[in-house]
Amino acid sequence: IIACRIPKAEFCNHTINYTTKDACTIDLALMLFVLNSAFADWYFRLGSTNAHVSHYQLSNLPCPRFGKTGGVVDKNRCKTMVSLLRTKNFAQLERECLNLAASKGCDATMERVIVVLVKFMEGEERRRGDIARSQRSRLAENAGKCQVILDKIMLVLLGLGEEKHEYIRQRLREML
């Protein structure tokens, strides 16, 4: 599964699933978080015999429940996360994010932090400019570090625990 934003009025081939900002009830960055996770890729590969992702497969993908808990965003906590991201302190950022996910689950603050991380990754990839597809298949260094954090957050939010991260990454390597 590869998910990305596509500029308005641009379209891809027939094997692409789309959603629009207007049709989505959550921030599209949260959708990118789920679909680009190692967990989603692994889960999809367990039951698929080809590379085409059908609508029913997306509908059956386990996913945290966004927008259901309500609550107020902890702006100070978000500010701390943004500061750690800005200074590229990924080790501390991971600890803070995983503590937040474990203690608060998918609350408004966790959702905001996920959006910030996804947008950071999008910016890192955008800065790479026009590059060969083979280069694009690997994330920029800092985007890759962020993806690991997001993958672990996903596992914690699904109740599987971050310790499953290495197992899933290894299984994906074996599946390819």
Salt bridges, closest charged atoms under 4 A:
ASP41 OD1 - ARG45 NE 3.06
GLU94 OE2 - LYS152 NZ 2.86
GLU122 OE2 - ARG5 NE 2.58
GLU124 OE2 - ARG127 NH2 2.68
GLU125 OE1 - ARG128 NH1 2.76
GLU125 OE1 - ARG136 NH1 3.09
GLU141 OE2 - LYS145 NZ 3.32
ASP151 OD2 - HIS165 NE2 3.92
GLU166 OE2 - ARG173 NH2 3.01
GLU174 OE1 - ARG171 NH1 2.57
